[in-house]
Each structure stands twice: as C-alpha cells, then as structure tokens.
Amino acid sequence: MRTVWARFVIPALLPLMVFGSAALSPVTPALAATNPIVTENQQPGTGAWLIGSQQSNDATGQIKGYASATSVNQNQSITLFVTTNPAQTYTIDFYRIGWYGGLGGRLRLHAGPLDGTTQSSCPTDPTTGLIACNWTPSYTLTIPGDWTTGTYAALLTNAQGYQNYVIFVVKDGRPAALLYQEAVTTYEAYNNYPNDSLTGKSLYTYNSYGANTVAGDPRAVKVSFDRPYTANGSGQFFYWEVYFVRWLERNGYDVTYTTDVDTHANGGALLNSKGFLSVAHDEYWSNEMFNAAMAARDAGVNLGFFTSDAATWQIRFELSASGVANRVIVCYKDATIDPVQGPTTTVEFRDPPVNRPEQTLEGVQFTSSIAFGSTVPYVVTNSSSWVYAGTGFHDGDSVLGIVGYEMDRLMSNYPGPNTTNQTLLSHSPFTNTGGLPDYANSSIYQAPSGAWVFAAGTISWSRGLENIFPGDQGADPRIQQTTANVLNALINGAPIVQKLSASAPTSATAGQSFTVTVTAANTQGNPVATYQGTVHFSSSDGQAVLPADYTFTSADAGVHQFSVTLKTAGSQTVSVVDTVAASLNATVTVGVTAGAAATLSLVAPSSAKATQAFNVTVTLRDQFGNVATGYRGTVHFTSSDLVAQTLGDLPADYTFTGGDAGAHTFSVTLVTVGNQTITVADMANSTLNATSPPIAVSLV
C-alpha cells in the first residue's frame, strides 16, 4: 500500500493470542479421499501451539529468535538463532499449523531444555537503516522426511515462562493441486524489530525510530530476515493467513506450501500446480515473482488472489553480510534515491519507470484503506456468476466483516488484464482514511491461455472462512461456498462449457449399436454439471440410426450417453453440436466393419468359348450391402453343363480366408455349347447361394 495508508500495527495481535480457540465454523466435505494434507490432519492435534500470556517484548527481549531461512525442504536443515534475557534455559516446541479437528496444531518435536544466552544487539546501517543480527546459532534441526509441508511455528519458552515464535515453512516440492505462497516479504517489510521506540526500523515511517536514513526520515530502505519478527514473532501469519490455512486443510485440499522468497528464487515451480494462491497481505513482490506469476498464468496455471494490495511494491533481494542469498529486502519506495534504475527500480509496480500495473495480472489493484481493524460490508454484484453458485447470493446482498482494511478495485486509468470476459463480483463502497469516497471490487477473469484469475479485493477475505479466536464472527457459509467454487475452478476448471467432447469405440460392426458419450466440458476437460443445452447428431453414414435431439438435464451432470447404430462399412464420423451454440461441437470417427454374410452374389461373363477358361467372382455381403470381409465359409460349385461338372472343370470346394476379404475370383471352364449356368452355394448355409444368368457357350 502507499505509505500514507500504512498503519499495520503488530501489537494488535496480542489480545488475540492470549485466549483459547473460539467456536468453529461448520465443516464441509473434503475434496479428496486422501492426500498428504488429509492424512496429516487425521493425526492427533493440540491447542498448545497458542502462545501464553507471558509474551516476550522486544525492548526486554526475554526470549526472541529467528530462523536461517523462511522455508526449508524436507530432509534439509534449518538453524534457529535465539536470545534470552537474562541468560537462562529454554525449550522449543515445533508445531505444524493446520486443522487437526479444530485444535489447530500438531506437536512434531520438543527440544530442550537448552542453554540460552543473551545475544548481542543488532547493528543498524546508518545509510539504509538495515538492521541485521549476527547471532550465534542456537539450535539446528534436520527436517524429518515425514514432516508434512506446511507452516511451522517454533514456540520458544524460557525458564521464566516467557514465550515467542519463530515461524517457517516446510516444503515438499511435489506437484500438488494448489501451491500456497506465504507472504513473508510483507511480514518483513512491516517488521520493526526491535520495537523499543528507540531503534527499531521497518520499511515504514510510522513504526520506525532512530536517525534518519537515505529515505529522509527514520524508515529503512533495506530490511533483513536475519532478525526476529516483532511482537509475538509470527509476522502477520496469525492475523489473516491462519484462517485460510485452517479452512484449506479442514476441507482436504491438496496443497503444498512455499513463500515469496521461493517464488522469487524458483518461479518455475508455479508450473507444477493447477492453482497458485496469494493470500491476505502479500504486498511486496520482486520482478522475478511478478514474471513467474505472469508466466504461470500464460501457461494455463490458475491464480487465486485471496487478498488485496498484492504485488503493490516492487522489491529486490540482496545477499546477507555472510553471503546468504535473498536474506535482505530492498525497497527505496522512491525512484530518485534508488541507485538501480529500470525495470527493477523499487517503486510501486504501476509507477514509472516500472509501469506494470498490478491489475494486468490480478484483475484489480490497490486503491485505498480504512482504519486498521475495521471493515465494511462486501456488496455482491453479478450474482449469476458461477463463482457464486450455491451461495444464494442476489445482487446487492452484503456480507459483514470481510472488506478491509485495505482494498482493491479495477481502475480505468490503467491497463486492465488481457481478457474479454472479466466479471466484477462486488462493488463495496467505503470512505477511506483520507475522508474520500471509494469502493472495492472482487474480480474473476480468464486469460487467453484458459487460466482463471480470481481477486478478492480485500485483505480480510480469509476472515470469512473460519472463526478461531475470541471475538471472531466473520465466518460465513456464503463466503466459504464462494471460496470453494473458486478453488474447485482453479483445480478442475471453471464450470463454464468451453467445448463438447465425444467418445466412442474406435470400431463397430454394421448394424450393431454402440454408445457415444457426450460431455459438456470446461477448459480442463472436466464435466460442467450445470449444462442444459440441446444437442443434435449427424453422421457421414447415410444409413445411420442416430439419437433424437436431446436436452441435458441436471441429472446428467454434464455427461450423457447415447445409442448410435452405423450401417455403412468403412471410416464413418458421428458429430454432435449444440443447437444454439454451434461452436460447441464434437466429432468422433468409428471404423465400421461389415456384419455377418447375408447374401452371396456371383458375377460371370455373358458368353464364353467351349473348353476355354474364364473368371467368375463370388462376393458375400451383409444385410446392409457391405462386403462381408469376415466371411470364412466354404462354397461349392455346380453347373447346368454336366459334362464340365463331370470332367472337373468347375472350381473345387473353397474356404474363404482373411485375404479374400469377402470376395474371391475363380477360374471356370464350360464344355457344352449352348446356354449354361453356374451355381455357387455355402455348404453350411444353403440360403447363401447364387446362380449366374445364362452364359452363351460357343465353339472355339
């Protein structure tokens, strides 16, 4: 967000975190029978992850810590740096945060008591304001291979009972349906550790202290992950993101977790999932992150921005003093003081010299805010959209508690996304902190690649999914259903019919019915259950028996089977088309083979010379006139020319083979002058017979 609106106050977390869990919102069915998330949440849970009443403060530093990385792969190591004041023993309890039957966490490891020391104060760079600690490592953990991907809270507790968190993400690198990006860069941007009203600095003026920097005021232009998060140590995770994470895992979505830093370092990982999620307060992005999200969208990966103010500020990453990559965030917020000029200058993405409005990616972009901790009603528009299916929403309906404190909208004075079908799903008016009227939009659009992009237009959307802490009242079944609709679309495609698909056997026998399955499908080929169009059939086979026009019903759920009979042998097509939308059509090709032989024909010349051989052709056909290529019967010849028959001048009995393909040519010699006939018959089925027309036999 723009500096004038910056009022995120980390201590606001404190009253939330000293109470037990509140009532929970109703459960909805899991979307998968099993995946690592479903299996994980069947394990015993606990509420002991919740920090107690003795929360360490930055000024005294009873116990604080930070991790060597914002994320770590399974089977790799992460180091914690911990300070205690005064020096004393402490313990570390590692909890994975999820659903766990409503308890919210699972204890994975208890470590300690460990010997704690009071670490040195963290120096401040006088020019940039960078505060980076150089603490001695306290505890190194190799992440077990059975630690499921997710957000982990290491709860530090000193001997006096004071507590603080160190938070990090465990990654598994698998191609799950959804990829969740934890907004750690924004946590760090607002982090003003040590928040002692004397020296702490963030990227914001309102909570920075001490001497002015190159920014011209106390704010820093560089912040480091090599320091604890202020207040309870969890960044902003427990303020917004935990609501979304718990709801995701409660409903069994197949999700793998990552962070902004991972997207920056390995943006290609977005291509491994069907949907990418940016949630809550994800304000600070690098050029590489923006590029990765754009590339994923353009490759068909769906994007879900359950947030507002996402990718507003551009940042760069730098090495730490010890040479570790991506440990320092750079954001001057003023092109005139940034030493790097060009596409990576650290200004708002929409501003020169970057000129990449966020709404070209997300569909909407940050507009303004209201007082921190407050909300205004979410007001529904375009309630007929599939996004709202099953919610009961009507235009003008409102939902309390989810719009704020920062909001997005579509801005006509900036380029929008590359699409022809953007739908604005809400228009929520408010008066911003500057006293000006404004409004928020949520949005859905489809990119040319087929990817869907949803944007909630509010930071507090996740508050509509779960009630966790005392005072939470935002959970709303309509927002839960809307979220489920969007996530299902990210995974399976939106329930919009993009095509008809048809499947049929590759081969069939003439006259025998077979099944053609017609599916009204979305871009991912999945059925659209709401399709109720009428379809018409045609075929290249003029003898085909085709279904009558059919109107799909809700019972079909987008899929219906039809009986088709083709009668003409060869490669035939069956086509189906929506009678209203001709672009919805499909064609299948079926190789039709002849049925059983129903007739036998004999072709012979009308005249011949006595004692001179000539050819006759015997052909078997099915009831539809197709050559019976599968015929394997034996035929016997007779003739009115008894002399020829006696002398053996007629063909011997013959059994058709596959090479004949239903027709065979025979050599015949007649002897007796005059009109003669030849008869051929199947030796097992006398109905298969034929007699030639009279053949005029003359002397040589």
Summary of the structure (lengths in Angstrom):
residues: 700
radius of gyration: 37.9
end to end distance: 108.9
largest distance: 131.9
contacts: 2484
relative contact order: 0.09
helix: 15%
strand: 34%
